Amino acid sequence: MDELRDAHDELAEFYAERLAGLLDGMPIERALLDLFCELTLAAGLGREVADVGCGTGRLLPYLAGRGVAPRGVDLAPGMIEVARRDNPGFPYEVGDVRALPFADASLAGVVCWYSLIFLPPEARDSAFGELGRVVKPGGYLACAFKDGDGTRRRAGRSVGVEFDAYWLSAAEMLTRLEAAGFTLVFQGGRPPEGTELVPQGYLIVRRPPLR
Protein backbone atom coordinates (compact mmCIF):
# COMPACT_ATOMS: atom_id res chain seq x y z
CA MET A 1 0.00 0.00 0.00
CA ASP A 2 2.98 2.28 -0.53
CA GLU A 3 1.34 3.93 -3.53
CA LEU A 4 -1.76 4.71 -1.46
CA ARG A 5 0.32 6.24 1.33
CA ASP A 6 2.39 8.37 -1.03
CA ALA A 7 -0.66 9.57 -2.95
CA HIS A 8 -2.44 10.65 0.21
CA ASP A 9 0.66 12.45 1.40
CA GLU A 10 0.40 14.52 -1.77
CA LEU A 11 -3.36 14.97 -1.44
CA ALA A 12 -3.38 16.08 2.20
CA GLU A 13 -3.73 19.80 1.51
CA PHE A 14 -6.29 19.16 -1.25
CA TYR A 15 -8.42 17.08 1.12
CA ALA A 16 -8.05 19.66 3.87
CA GLU A 17 -9.52 22.33 1.62
CA ARG A 18 -12.13 20.22 -0.16
CA LEU A 19 -13.54 18.37 2.86
CA ALA A 20 -13.56 21.20 5.41
CA GLY A 21 -17.10 21.68 6.66
CA LEU A 22 -18.46 18.94 4.39
CA LEU A 23 -20.15 17.12 7.27
CA ASP A 24 -22.32 20.16 7.98
CA GLY A 25 -24.33 19.46 4.83
CA MET A 26 -24.63 15.70 5.33
CA PRO A 27 -27.48 14.96 7.77
CA ILE A 28 -27.50 11.21 7.14
CA GLU A 29 -23.81 10.90 7.93
CA ARG A 30 -24.18 13.05 11.05
CA ALA A 31 -27.09 10.92 12.21
CA LEU A 32 -25.02 7.76 11.81
CA LEU A 33 -22.16 9.23 13.82
CA ASP A 34 -24.61 10.42 16.46
CA LEU A 35 -26.04 6.91 16.75
CA PHE A 36 -22.57 5.39 16.97
CA CYS A 37 -21.59 7.75 19.78
CA GLU A 38 -24.83 7.20 21.69
CA LEU A 39 -24.50 3.43 21.45
CA THR A 40 -20.83 3.53 22.44
CA LEU A 41 -21.48 5.61 25.54
CA ALA A 42 -24.50 3.51 26.52
CA ALA A 43 -22.37 0.35 26.40
CA GLY A 44 -20.38 1.61 29.38
CA LEU A 45 -17.02 0.47 28.04
CA GLY A 46 -15.30 3.84 28.24
CA ARG A 47 -15.11 6.76 25.86
CA GLU A 48 -12.00 6.06 23.79
CA VAL A 49 -12.67 5.52 20.10
CA ALA A 50 -10.38 5.58 17.08
CA ASP A 51 -10.97 7.05 13.65
CA VAL A 52 -9.04 4.56 11.51
CA GLY A 53 -8.03 6.27 8.30
CA CYS A 54 -8.73 9.65 9.87
CA GLY A 55 -7.23 11.68 7.03
CA THR A 56 -7.21 15.34 7.99
CA GLY A 57 -8.93 14.61 11.31
CA ARG A 58 -12.13 16.34 10.24
CA LEU A 59 -14.42 13.96 12.14
CA LEU A 60 -12.66 14.16 15.49
CA PRO A 61 -14.13 17.48 16.70
CA TYR A 62 -17.60 16.24 15.80
CA LEU A 63 -17.10 12.96 17.64
CA ALA A 64 -15.72 14.75 20.69
CA GLY A 65 -18.77 16.99 20.69
CA ARG A 66 -20.92 13.87 21.08
CA GLY A 67 -19.14 12.78 24.25
CA VAL A 68 -16.59 10.23 23.11
CA ALA A 69 -12.81 10.63 23.30
CA PRO A 70 -11.50 10.19 19.74
CA ARG A 71 -8.01 9.56 18.48
CA GLY A 72 -6.87 9.39 14.88
CA VAL A 73 -4.65 7.02 12.93
CA ASP A 74 -3.78 7.24 9.24
CA LEU A 75 -1.40 5.52 6.86
CA ALA A 76 -0.15 8.80 5.38
CA PRO A 77 2.20 10.97 7.47
CA GLY A 78 1.11 14.00 5.43
CA MET A 79 -2.48 13.49 6.51
CA ILE A 80 -1.47 13.25 10.15
CA GLU A 81 0.55 16.45 9.84
CA VAL A 82 -2.48 18.30 8.46
CA ALA A 83 -4.77 16.75 11.09
CA ARG A 84 -2.56 18.02 13.91
CA ARG A 85 -2.57 21.47 12.36
CA ASP A 86 -6.24 21.80 11.36
CA ASN A 87 -7.91 19.74 14.08
CA PRO A 88 -5.59 19.97 17.07
CA GLY A 89 -6.11 18.72 20.59
CA PHE A 90 -6.43 15.01 19.81
CA PRO A 91 -3.95 12.12 19.79
CA TYR A 92 -2.85 11.27 16.25
CA GLU A 93 -0.43 8.69 14.96
CA VAL A 94 0.73 7.19 11.71
CA GLY A 95 -0.46 3.61 11.44
CA ASP A 96 -1.58 0.84 9.11
CA VAL A 97 -5.02 -0.76 9.41
CA ARG A 98 -3.31 -4.12 8.85
CA ALA A 99 -1.34 -3.67 12.09
CA LEU A 100 -3.12 -1.12 14.25
CA PRO A 101 -1.14 0.50 17.08
CA PHE A 102 -3.65 -0.49 19.77
CA ALA A 103 -3.76 -3.30 22.30
CA ASP A 104 -6.25 -6.12 22.06
CA ALA A 105 -9.78 -5.13 23.11
CA SER A 106 -8.63 -1.63 24.07
CA LEU A 107 -11.17 0.59 22.29
CA ALA A 108 -14.82 1.25 23.03
CA GLY A 109 -15.39 1.83 19.34
CA VAL A 110 -13.91 2.45 15.90
CA VAL A 111 -14.97 4.65 13.00
CA CYS A 112 -13.89 3.84 9.43
CA TRP A 113 -15.15 6.72 7.29
CA TYR A 114 -14.51 5.92 3.64
CA SER A 115 -11.14 4.46 4.63
CA LEU A 116 -11.83 0.79 3.80
CA ILE A 117 -12.52 1.52 0.12
CA PHE A 118 -8.81 1.45 -0.69
CA LEU A 119 -7.99 -2.05 0.60
CA PRO A 120 -6.56 -4.36 -2.08
CA PRO A 121 -7.68 -7.99 -1.92
CA GLU A 122 -4.51 -9.20 -0.22
CA ALA A 123 -4.92 -6.67 2.63
CA ARG A 124 -8.54 -7.32 3.53
CA ASP A 125 -8.29 -10.32 5.82
CA SER A 126 -5.64 -8.71 8.02
CA ALA A 127 -7.33 -5.30 8.02
CA PHE A 128 -10.78 -6.51 9.04
CA GLY A 129 -9.20 -8.89 11.53
CA GLU A 130 -7.37 -5.99 13.15
CA LEU A 131 -10.61 -4.04 13.52
CA GLY A 132 -12.11 -6.97 15.37
CA ARG A 133 -9.01 -7.35 17.52
CA VAL A 134 -8.88 -3.82 18.92
CA VAL A 135 -12.58 -3.30 19.77
CA LYS A 136 -13.72 -4.43 23.20
CA PRO A 137 -16.45 -7.07 23.47
CA GLY A 138 -19.65 -5.04 23.44
CA GLY A 139 -18.01 -2.21 21.49
CA TYR A 140 -19.14 -0.75 18.19
CA LEU A 141 -17.75 0.02 14.75
CA ALA A 142 -19.30 2.48 12.30
CA CYS A 143 -18.27 2.66 8.67
CA ALA A 144 -19.23 4.63 5.60
CA PHE A 145 -18.23 3.40 2.17
CA LYS A 146 -18.92 3.53 -1.55
CA ASP A 147 -21.27 0.63 -2.26
CA GLY A 148 -19.84 -0.79 -5.48
CA ASP A 149 -18.91 -4.11 -7.03
CA GLY A 150 -15.33 -4.44 -5.80
CA THR A 151 -13.76 -3.70 -9.18
CA ARG A 152 -10.24 -2.29 -9.06
CA ARG A 153 -10.23 1.25 -10.42
CA ARG A 154 -7.71 4.03 -10.65
CA ALA A 155 -8.63 7.07 -8.60
CA GLY A 156 -7.21 10.56 -8.31
CA ARG A 157 -6.56 11.25 -11.99
CA SER A 158 -8.51 14.50 -11.87
CA VAL A 159 -6.07 15.91 -9.32
CA GLY A 160 -2.94 14.42 -10.84
CA VAL A 161 -2.31 11.66 -8.29
CA GLU A 162 -3.28 8.08 -9.13
CA PHE A 163 -3.93 5.17 -6.78
CA ASP A 164 -6.12 2.08 -6.60
CA ALA A 165 -9.59 2.11 -5.07
CA TYR A 166 -11.98 -0.79 -4.54
CA TRP A 167 -15.62 -0.07 -3.83
CA LEU A 168 -16.84 -3.17 -2.02
CA SER A 169 -20.51 -4.02 -1.88
CA ALA A 170 -22.46 -3.72 1.34
CA ALA A 171 -22.85 -7.50 1.33
CA GLU A 172 -19.08 -8.07 1.20
CA MET A 173 -18.41 -5.39 3.81
CA LEU A 174 -20.86 -7.02 6.19
CA THR A 175 -19.57 -10.53 5.49
CA ARG A 176 -16.02 -9.46 6.28
CA LEU A 177 -17.04 -7.63 9.45
CA GLU A 178 -19.01 -10.65 10.62
CA ALA A 179 -15.97 -12.85 9.96
CA ALA A 180 -13.98 -10.46 12.17
CA GLY A 181 -16.40 -11.08 15.05
CA PHE A 182 -18.97 -8.31 14.63
CA THR A 183 -22.76 -8.55 14.41
CA LEU A 184 -25.03 -6.19 12.51
CA VAL A 185 -26.76 -3.37 14.40
CA PHE A 186 -27.73 -1.01 11.58
CA GLN A 187 -27.44 -1.01 7.80
CA GLY A 188 -28.41 1.86 5.52
CA GLY A 189 -27.55 3.70 2.36
CA ARG A 190 -28.49 6.44 -0.03
CA PRO A 191 -28.39 6.96 -3.80
CA PRO A 192 -25.49 8.86 -5.36
CA GLU A 193 -25.63 12.64 -5.25
CA GLY A 194 -23.79 15.28 -7.27
CA THR A 195 -20.58 13.82 -8.68
CA GLU A 196 -20.86 10.53 -6.76
CA LEU A 197 -20.77 7.51 -9.08
CA VAL A 198 -22.24 4.82 -6.82
CA PRO A 199 -24.57 4.60 -3.81
CA GLN A 200 -23.16 5.31 -0.37
CA GLY A 201 -23.37 2.59 2.27
CA TYR A 202 -23.44 2.76 6.06
CA LEU A 203 -23.01 0.06 8.69
CA ILE A 204 -22.91 -0.05 12.47
CA VAL A 205 -21.76 -3.37 13.87
CA ARG A 206 -20.98 -4.60 17.37
CA ARG A 207 -18.69 -7.13 18.94
CA PRO A 208 -20.94 -9.35 21.08
CA PRO A 209 -20.57 -8.53 24.78
CA LEU A 210 -19.14 -11.07 27.19
CA ARG A 211 -21.77 -13.09 29.00
C-alpha positions, 0 to 999 in steps of 0.5 A: 500500500505504498502507492496509497500512502504516497498519494495521500501524502500529496493529497493532504492539503487538497483534502483539507480544503475540499472536505472542510465543513463537508459534514455540515451538509450531510445529515444522514452521515451526522445521524449515523455518527450520532447513533454510533456515539450514543451506542458507544457511551450507553455500552459503558465500556469507556469513551476512547474511540479511534478514527481509523483512516482519519485523514485530515482529522475532520471527524474528530471534533464532531465525535468529541462533541458527542461525548466520546474521546476520539483519536486518529490514525492514518497511513499517510504521514502528510495526513497526520501532519495536516490533522494536527494542524487543522484539528488539534487537541487530539492524539494522532499517529501514523499507522496501518489498518493491517497492524493497528497501534492499539492493544487487544480489546482496548477501544470502546469503538472504531470509525472507518469513514470511507477508509476501507474503500482502498484495501486491495484484496490481499490486505482485507483479511488482516485489516478486518481482523485488526478491527475486530481485535482492537474493539472491546467485546460489546463495542461498536464500529461504524463505517461509511463506504462507496457501495460498489462491485469491488472492481479495481479502479484508478482514482485521483486522476482529476487531481494528478495523483493516481492510486487504486480504489476498490468499492466493495458491496455492502454484502461483502463489507458485512460478510467481512465484518461478521468474519472479524467477530462483529454482528449487525446493528444497523445497515443503511444507504443512499443513492449517489448525489452530485458527482458521486458515481455509486450509492453510499453505504453505512453500517454499524456493527458490534462485537458481542458482549461477554456473558 
